[in-house]
Amino acid sequence: DGNPEPSITWLYNGKELKENMYTYTQLITDSGDGSVKHGCLFLDKPTHINNGNYTLIVQNKLGRDVATASGMFMDNPFEPFDPEGIIPVPTNKSDLDVTENPESRVFVVSVAVGLAVFTCAFLLIMVLVINKCGQRSKFGIHRSSVLGTEDDLAVSLRFMNFGTSPPSSDEDSGLSSFVENPQYFCVQHIKRQDIVLKWELGEGAFGKVYLAECANLSPDCDKMLVAIKTLKDANESTRQDFQREAELLTMLQHQHIVRFYGVCTDGEPLAMVFEYMRHGDLNRFLRAHGPDARILEESKMPPLGQLTLPQMLHIAAQIASGMVYLASLHFVHRDLATRNCLVGEGLVVKIGDFGMSRDIYSTDYYRVGGRTMLPIRWMPPESIMYRKFTTESDIWSFGVVLWEIFTYGKQPWYQLSNSEAIECITQGRELERPRTCPKEVYLLMQGCWQREPQQRMVIKDIHSRLLDLVKNPPVYLDILG
Ligand code: AMP
């Protein structure tokens, strides 16, 4: 944050870091006049050779600020003197020059062989680790999507408002220690004595969710309502998952991702503190605002008005906006569905859950091979058949979310059993156009459901198309009456 526009330089272990396609600075927002920059240093698939100290130097003609964070990506998977683990790193330009000198050719070939051996060993270890951890960690963040198999692994070292903030506390470990601004990056610790539970909001797969009042969260108000997610029966490994996931949640900050305030770890149960979204999950909200609201047993209150087309488009555009953000971080959600979105005051919708809702919506998941639960009705053929989850498979799920919105929260393929639904999806059958859905919106759904992942629409285009439709909603006549 600086005026005039500051320049940004990264050092790695004290030497200037040369950016390339695997290590690069990416700005997420820029104030326009260049005085405020928000962004990250991205490291694509970092390994132990990227461990070290990362220093950010920000300077303009008025001054300079420097901060260093240490990055520990993984332990060296090799024995200390294992030749496979030692990768010759070119130190100067001449090392990189390919000449006809036979010695240098031998050198290049041995580097290539070394790299190939290393890559194979690394992939093997990653596959073993991912299989061991399972696809999903205790708190539901998709570890393999974060640790990247096919997906890009982007670990971000953020520098939002770098330089103007006080030094971080030293309580945190892992990713959070990379970042210097406690307000943005370090996992905040909230004191138990600041939390007063009010009542239960629901139950997720990992514990109860409560409405609570929390003091000292923001300087503008002394108490605010929050949702507290508790972790029951924490052991050492669930504690580690908990810490790691809190660090990841801290990094996800966007107006359409539910805000994560921090953790409460003094005493039991461990808890995560989120912003409170008054109207709960979007699936329940859609049903309560649909034609069947009256007959749904849970709606004891008088039926609320049915959602209008502009409102549905507004809901969809907000989820798309959150997905644009996740895609920009190469974060694959894997379980995008209306049950995992939350609705707040004024029809604000946010992606609110990274897969913790398996208990209440257990019929939305298909149990395969013991513990794994898959949301098959939201999954494209390649995820069902090969467990391949990518940004493109998230797009498919987004199409299903659109369908859910326009059917007021119906379950996709509700008329079919899990195995019948799998058959339909893999054979290429599409969900039908909902009665209240204009053709412009159904075209978007179909753009998400292309069998070939690369042919699917990209989330940025879907988002801008939805924004256009919000501005000029199509005229829709429900000719069926
Ligand atoms: P989860 O464990 O995320 O599935 O949460 C269980 C239920 O608690 C959800 O279905 C929501 O109705 C409710 N809930 C979760 N998070 C929040 C929140 N931030 N604000 C309000 N209600 C929430």
Residues whose N, C-alpha, C, O or C-beta is under 5 A from the ligand:
A	BS01	AMP	L201 G202 E203 G204 A205 V209 A227 F274 E275 Y276 M277 R278 G280 D281 D353 M356 S357
